[in-house]
Structure formats: C-alpha cells, structure tokens
Amino acid sequence: MARKNLLAGLSERKPATSFDDEGGAARISRTPPLAYAARGAFGAVTRTIDDLAARADAAKDLEGRIAAGDLVVEIDPKMVDGAFIADRMGGDDEGYFALLEGMKAQGQASPILVRPHPHTSGRYQVAFGHRRLRVALELGRPVRAVVKQLSDRDLVLAQGQENSARADLSFIERSRFAWQLESANYDRDTIMSALSVDKTTVSRMISVASRLPDNLINAIGPAPATGRDRWLDLCALFQSSGRDHPLNQLLEEPAFIAASSDSRFDAVQEFLRHPTHRHESEPKALVAGGRASSGQKKYWSSSNGVRVAKITTSGRNFILAIDRRVAPDFGDYLLGEMERLYKAYSALRTEGA
C-alpha cells in the first residue's frame, strides 16, 4: 500500500480542503498543476508540436520571401534549365572566359533569376544569367539565384530587359530574340518592352532575323562589332543575289570557321558583293575583308587528339592562343618554361649559323 500511495503522489496532488469559520469542511478545490506538468512525455509532445508549428511558419515565410524574390538561394546548376526562348548565340568569346576566371577567383558577384519550372516539379528555368549558370556548372559550384514566380511573359520581359541593361548582346542576337518572340505570338508592345526599343527598331530587328536563313546567321555568329546598318546591307545583298548562290561552300571552309565572328560577317558580305571574284583555289579571299583575321590560322592538338591551341600567323606576329577549357594552367606553365625554351632556341640558331 505504501508503494501504491507513493506512485499516486507522483501522478497527482491530493485535493486541498478548506474549512469555514466553524471548523467544518466547506468545499474541496484543486490547486493549479505543478510546474513539472510541462516536463516528461507530455511536455515533450507539446514542445514537439510547438517546434513543428514554428518550423511550418518559418517555411511558409521563407517560401513567401523566395516567391517574392526577397532572398538569394543556392541551387544545383544541374537542376536549372534554359529559357524557352534563347537570347544569346553560342560560342566561347573573351567575355565568357573573363567571367569564368572571375567567378573562379572571386565567386559569383550577382545572382541569376529563375522561376520554378512550369512543367517539371523540382526543377527551375532561368530567366537571365545563362552564362553565370554555365560557369557554375563548369566549375561544379552551386549557382546563386533569386527564385520568383513568373509567367511566360514576365520571364521574357525580365530576360530582355536585363540583357538590354547589360548592353552585352550584339545586334543580331537581339534581332533573333525579337524574331523568336514574334514567332511565339507575343505582341509588339511586349517585344518593345523586353528590348527597351521603339517600334521602328523592333521592325528592323525582325526584318533582319526573318530575311536571313538560320544556318547563315549561326555560321556568322554574334558579330559583336557589326551593327544594324551592316546587317541590313547584308540582307539586301542576300535577297538581290538570289538564293541559288553557292554560299554553303564558303560557310564550310576551315579558314572561314576559324575566323572571328566579325570577320566571318565580312567574308559573307564580300562574297555576296563579288561572288564571281572568288575561286575555290584561293581560300584567303574569304577573309580579304576581315578586320581581325587577315592572318592564317591553324590548330595544335595533343597526341590524344585534344585541340589545345590556335595558332595565328600574320606578318611579323605568331600568336598562340591556348584553350583554357582543356588546358587551364598550360599557359602559365609555358611562361615558366619560356626562358629555358628561348635559350634552347637560341642555341639551335647559333649552331645552324
């Protein structure tokens, strides 16, 4: 009985009895629970429920802030897909490699903008920041991003306006973007807002991109130094020369492919102006009007077939351009060995003199 009473004392308090002035039992009242009621199994359950509720509130708040674009989060770049309308032509230019080196050394300075993928749960779709996304993927690092709920129209507006603000898209890239929006049945007001241009400029952009075949534009590339007037001139030349000219022969020549994008534009323009002046036995003619590639180009590949460097010879210059994607530190290694190589070269010249 003593054990039973002991356990009863641990589980509850005995009711307290109060007496009236005459000493008789007047009423029975229960005292408030003791502090230890918040401890033990019941207290643990209560705390767990409170914690879950707090976490749910925090998650809801976080979700709301992410949806509003108030937070920058880190995302696996493999989980992010490209925009449904491309705004930039492919290619590894100097700007891309500069961005690669900058992000490698200092990290990602500004976030990209993405939205939850409209068709695939758990994935995202980028609005702008394609090159930063590509660099993060290449470096194997998370990409810093702002996540917002965007409609298709909101996405193309953000995409176009951000690129217009950065001013790093060429005329033909912006023209193709406008033409793709037009083909996707977006109205001219949306296209004007996306590119921050007036109706006349949009019309000219669409005119250029729609009058030249895709394979020709892709072969030329972004041509960053070539502006609107020269592209309009190229359209006129292409239309007036007819579509039966053997332009594809030019586009497939190794010397043409190796030239810079602006020089490829010059070569096409020159070919369309004087198609009868060019002969297949004179491959140098295709870069006769080139500003940046008047020299001959060739490539050096390693024994396993990997193309490591591009070699350009022009007059007094011999330029060796190393592809950092396949040999990131090879250039630094060569600089470290330059004195030894030059001494060996000088010794050979002395012996042969």
C-alpha positions as CSV (number, residue, x, y, z in Angstrom):
1,M,0.0,0.0,0.0
2,A,2.9,2.3,0.7
3,R,4.2,1.8,-2.9
4,K,0.7,2.5,-4.3
5,N,0.4,5.7,-2.3
6,L,3.9,6.8,-3.4
7,L,3.1,6.4,-7.1
8,A,-0.2,8.2,-6.6
9,G,1.6,11.1,-5.0
10,L,3.8,11.4,-8.1
11,S,1.0,11.4,-10.5
12,E,-1.4,13.9,-8.9
13,R,-1.9,16.1,-5.9
14,K,-4.4,15.4,-3.3
15,P,-7.3,17.8,-3.2
16,A,-6.9,20.6,-0.8
17,T,-9.7,21.0,1.8
18,S,-10.7,24.4,3.2
19,F,-12.7,24.9,6.3
20,D,-15.3,27.5,7.2
21,D,-15.1,29.6,10.4
22,E,-16.9,26.9,12.4
23,G,-14.2,24.3,11.5
24,G,-16.3,22.2,9.2
25,A,-15.5,21.1,5.8
26,A,-16.9,23.7,3.4
27,R,-15.6,22.9,-0.1
28,I,-13.0,21.0,-2.0
29,S,-10.8,22.7,-4.5
30,R,-8.0,21.5,-6.7
31,T,-4.8,23.5,-6.9
32,P,-3.2,24.5,-10.3
33,P,-0.9,21.9,-11.8
34,L,2.7,22.0,-10.7
35,A,5.5,23.2,-12.9
36,Y,6.6,19.6,-13.6
37,A,3.4,19.1,-15.7
38,A,5.3,20.7,-18.6
39,R,8.0,18.1,-18.2
40,G,8.1,14.5,-19.1
41,A,6.4,12.8,-22.0
42,F,3.5,15.2,-22.2
43,G,5.9,18.2,-22.2
44,A,8.0,16.7,-24.9
45,V,5.0,16.2,-27.1
46,T,3.9,19.8,-26.5
47,R,7.3,21.1,-27.4
48,T,7.4,19.0,-30.5
49,I,4.1,20.4,-31.7
50,D,5.3,23.9,-31.0
51,D,8.5,23.3,-32.8
52,L,6.7,21.9,-35.8
53,A,4.3,24.8,-35.9
54,A,7.2,27.3,-35.7
55,R,9.1,25.5,-38.5
56,A,6.0,25.5,-40.6
57,D,5.5,29.2,-40.1
58,A,9.2,29.8,-40.9
59,A,9.0,27.6,-44.0
60,K,5.9,29.4,-45.1
61,D,7.6,32.8,-44.5
62,L,10.7,31.6,-46.4
63,E,8.6,30.3,-49.3
64,G,6.8,33.6,-49.5
65,R,10.0,35.6,-49.4
66,I,11.6,33.4,-52.1
67,A,8.4,33.7,-54.3
68,A,8.6,37.5,-53.8
69,G,12.3,37.5,-54.8
70,D,13.5,38.8,-51.5
71,L,16.1,36.0,-50.9
72,V,19.1,34.7,-52.8
73,V,19.4,31.0,-52.6
74,E,22.0,28.5,-53.8
75,I,20.8,25.9,-56.4
76,D,22.5,23.0,-58.0
77,P,23.0,24.2,-61.6
78,K,22.1,20.8,-62.9
79,M,18.6,21.5,-61.7
80,V,18.2,24.6,-63.8
81,D,17.0,24.5,-67.5
82,G,17.5,27.2,-70.1
83,A,14.8,29.8,-71.0
84,F,12.3,28.6,-73.6
85,I,13.5,31.5,-76.0
86,A,17.2,31.9,-76.4
87,D,18.7,35.4,-76.2
88,R,22.4,34.6,-76.8
89,M,24.1,32.8,-79.5
90,G,26.5,30.0,-78.6
91,G,30.3,30.4,-78.6
92,D,33.1,30.9,-76.1
93,D,34.2,34.5,-76.5
94,E,36.6,36.6,-74.4
95,G,33.8,37.8,-72.3
96,Y,32.8,34.3,-71.3
97,F,36.4,33.3,-70.3
98,A,36.8,36.5,-68.3
99,L,33.6,35.7,-66.5
100,L,34.9,32.1,-65.9
101,E,38.1,33.4,-64.4
102,G,36.4,36.0,-62.3
103,M,33.9,33.5,-60.8
104,K,36.7,31.0,-60.2
105,A,38.7,33.5,-58.3
106,Q,36.1,35.7,-56.6
107,G,32.9,33.8,-56.7
108,Q,29.6,34.8,-58.3
109,A,29.1,38.5,-57.8
110,S,25.4,38.8,-58.8
111,P,22.6,36.2,-58.7
112,I,20.7,34.9,-61.7
113,L,16.9,35.0,-61.9
114,V,15.0,31.7,-62.2
115,R,11.4,30.5,-61.8
116,P,10.1,27.1,-60.7
117,H,9.9,25.1,-63.9
118,P,6.3,25.3,-65.2
119,H,6.3,21.7,-66.4
120,T,8.8,19.7,-64.2
121,S,8.4,19.6,-60.5
122,G,11.6,20.2,-58.5
123,R,13.4,22.0,-61.4
124,Y,13.9,25.6,-62.3
125,Q,14.0,27.6,-65.5
126,V,16.4,30.5,-65.9
127,A,15.1,34.0,-67.0
128,F,18.6,35.6,-67.2
129,G,22.1,34.7,-66.2
130,H,22.7,31.9,-68.7
131,R,26.5,32.4,-68.8
132,R,26.7,32.6,-65.0
133,L,24.7,29.4,-64.8
134,R,27.0,27.7,-67.4
135,V,30.2,28.8,-65.5
136,A,28.8,27.5,-62.2
137,L,28.1,24.2,-63.9
138,E,31.6,24.1,-65.4
139,L,33.2,24.9,-62.0
140,G,31.0,22.4,-60.2
141,R,29.6,25.0,-57.8
142,P,26.1,26.0,-56.7
143,V,24.6,28.9,-58.6
144,R,23.3,31.9,-56.5
145,A,19.8,32.7,-57.7
146,V,16.7,34.7,-57.0
147,V,13.6,32.5,-57.4
148,K,10.4,34.2,-58.5
149,Q,7.0,33.0,-59.8
150,L,7.0,34.3,-63.3
151,S,4.6,33.9,-66.2
152,D,6.0,33.3,-69.7
153,R,5.5,37.0,-70.5
154,D,7.2,38.1,-67.2
155,L,10.1,35.8,-68.0
156,V,10.8,37.2,-71.5
157,L,10.4,40.7,-70.2
158,A,12.9,40.2,-67.4
159,Q,15.2,38.3,-69.8
160,G,15.2,41.0,-72.5
161,Q,15.4,44.0,-70.1
162,E,18.3,42.6,-68.1
163,N,20.3,42.0,-71.3
164,S,19.4,45.4,-72.6
165,A,20.6,46.9,-69.3
166,R,23.9,45.0,-69.5
167,A,24.3,46.0,-73.2
168,D,26.4,42.9,-74.0
169,L,24.2,41.4,-76.7
170,S,25.0,42.1,-80.3
171,F,22.5,43.5,-82.8
172,I,21.9,40.1,-84.4
173,E,21.4,38.4,-81.0
174,R,18.8,41.0,-80.1
175,S,17.2,40.7,-83.5
176,R,16.9,36.9,-83.2
177,F,15.4,37.3,-79.8
178,A,12.8,39.7,-81.2
179,W,12.0,37.4,-84.1
180,Q,11.6,34.4,-81.7
181,L,9.2,36.4,-79.6
182,E,7.3,37.4,-82.7
183,S,7.1,33.8,-83.8
184,A,5.8,32.8,-80.4
185,N,2.9,35.2,-80.9
186,Y,4.0,37.9,-78.5
187,D,2.7,41.3,-79.4
188,R,4.9,44.2,-80.4
189,D,4.4,46.1,-77.2
190,T,5.8,43.1,-75.2
191,I,8.8,42.9,-77.6
192,M,9.4,46.6,-77.3
193,S,9.3,46.4,-73.5
194,A,11.6,43.3,-73.4
195,L,14.2,45.0,-75.6
196,S,13.7,48.6,-74.4
197,V,13.4,49.9,-78.0
198,D,10.8,51.7,-80.1
199,K,8.5,50.2,-82.7
200,T,10.7,51.1,-85.7
201,T,13.8,49.4,-84.2
202,V,11.8,46.3,-83.5
203,S,10.6,46.2,-87.1
204,R,14.2,46.5,-88.4
205,M,15.4,43.8,-86.0
206,I,12.6,41.4,-87.0
207,S,13.2,42.2,-90.7
208,V,16.9,41.2,-90.4
209,A,16.3,38.0,-88.5
210,S,13.4,36.9,-90.6
211,R,15.1,37.5,-94.0
212,L,18.3,35.6,-93.4
213,P,18.3,31.8,-93.0
214,D,19.2,30.4,-89.6
215,N,22.2,28.4,-90.9
216,L,23.8,31.6,-92.2
217,I,23.2,33.6,-89.0
218,N,24.6,30.7,-86.9
219,A,27.6,30.3,-89.2
220,I,28.4,34.0,-88.8
221,G,27.8,34.1,-85.1
222,P,27.1,37.1,-82.8
223,A,29.5,39.5,-84.7
224,P,29.7,41.9,-81.7
225,A,31.3,44.7,-83.6
226,T,28.8,44.6,-86.5
227,G,25.9,47.0,-86.2
228,R,22.4,47.4,-87.6
229,D,23.2,49.1,-90.9
230,R,25.7,46.5,-92.0
231,W,23.2,43.7,-91.2
232,L,20.5,45.5,-93.2
233,D,23.0,45.8,-96.1
234,L,23.7,42.1,-95.8
235,C,20.0,41.3,-96.0
236,A,19.7,43.4,-99.2
237,L,22.7,41.7,-100.7
238,F,21.4,38.2,-99.9
239,Q,17.9,39.0,-101.3
240,S,19.2,40.6,-104.5
241,S,21.8,37.9,-105.3
242,G,19.2,35.2,-105.2
243,R,19.1,32.0,-103.1
244,D,21.0,29.8,-105.6
245,H,24.4,31.1,-104.8
246,P,27.0,28.6,-103.5
247,L,27.2,30.3,-100.2
248,N,27.4,27.0,-98.2
249,Q,30.8,26.2,-99.7
250,L,32.1,29.3,-98.0
251,L,30.5,28.5,-94.7
252,E,32.0,25.1,-94.6
253,E,35.6,26.1,-95.3
254,P,38.0,25.6,-92.4
255,A,39.5,29.1,-92.8
256,F,36.0,30.6,-92.5
257,I,35.2,28.6,-89.4
258,A,38.4,29.5,-87.7
259,A,38.0,33.3,-88.3
260,S,36.4,35.6,-85.8
261,S,32.7,36.2,-85.9
262,D,33.0,39.7,-87.3
263,S,35.5,38.5,-89.9
264,R,33.0,35.8,-90.9
265,F,30.4,38.5,-91.4
266,D,32.9,40.5,-93.6
267,A,33.6,37.4,-95.7
268,V,30.0,36.7,-96.3
269,Q,29.3,40.3,-97.2
270,E,32.3,40.4,-99.6
271,F,31.2,37.1,-101.2
272,L,27.7,38.4,-101.8
273,R,29.0,41.6,-103.3
274,H,31.5,39.9,-105.7
275,P,30.6,36.2,-106.0
276,T,32.4,35.8,-109.3
277,H,35.7,37.2,-108.0
278,R,36.2,34.2,-105.7
279,H,37.7,30.9,-106.7
280,E,38.0,27.7,-104.6
281,S,41.7,27.6,-105.2
282,E,42.0,31.0,-103.3
283,P,40.9,30.3,-99.7
284,K,42.5,33.6,-98.5
285,A,39.9,35.5,-100.4
286,L,37.2,34.7,-97.8
287,V,39.0,36.8,-95.2
288,A,40.2,39.5,-97.6
289,G,37.7,42.0,-96.0
290,G,38.3,40.7,-92.5
291,R,39.4,43.2,-89.9
292,A,40.6,40.8,-87.3
293,S,41.7,37.7,-89.2
294,S,43.9,38.6,-92.1
295,G,46.5,36.1,-91.0
296,Q,46.5,32.3,-91.5
297,K,45.1,30.1,-88.7
298,K,45.8,26.5,-87.7
299,Y,45.5,24.4,-84.6
300,W,47.8,22.3,-82.4
301,S,46.4,19.1,-80.9
302,S,47.9,16.8,-78.4
303,S,48.8,13.2,-79.1
304,N,45.4,12.0,-77.8
305,G,43.6,14.3,-80.3
306,V,42.6,17.1,-78.0
307,R,42.8,20.6,-79.6
308,V,44.8,22.7,-77.2
309,A,45.8,25.8,-79.0
310,K,45.0,28.0,-82.0
311,I,48.0,29.4,-83.9
312,T,47.7,32.6,-85.9
313,T,50.5,33.9,-88.1
314,S,50.3,37.3,-89.7
315,G,53.3,39.3,-90.9
316,R,55.7,39.7,-88.0
317,N,53.3,38.1,-85.5
318,F,53.0,34.5,-84.3
319,I,50.1,34.2,-81.9
320,L,49.5,31.1,-79.7
321,A,46.0,31.1,-78.1
322,I,45.5,28.3,-75.6
323,D,42.1,26.9,-74.9
324,R,41.7,27.2,-71.1
325,R,38.8,24.8,-71.1
326,V,41.0,21.8,-72.0
327,A,44.3,23.1,-70.5
328,P,43.5,25.7,-67.8
329,D,47.1,26.1,-66.5
330,F,49.1,25.3,-69.6
331,G,49.7,29.0,-70.5
332,D,51.2,29.7,-67.0
333,Y,53.3,26.6,-67.4
334,L,54.7,27.8,-70.7
335,L,55.5,31.2,-69.2
336,G,57.5,29.5,-66.5
337,E,59.4,27.5,-69.1
338,M,59.9,30.4,-71.5
339,E,63.4,31.3,-70.5
340,R,64.6,27.7,-70.9
341,L,62.9,27.3,-74.2
342,Y,64.3,30.5,-75.5
343,K,67.8,29.5,-74.5
344,A,67.4,26.2,-76.3
345,Y,66.1,28.0,-79.4
346,S,69.0,30.5,-79.4
347,A,71.5,27.6,-79.1
348,L,70.0,25.9,-82.1
349,R,70.1,29.1,-84.1
350,T,73.8,29.6,-83.1
351,E,74.6,26.1,-84.2
352,G,72.9,26.5,-87.5
353,A,74.5,29.8,-88.3
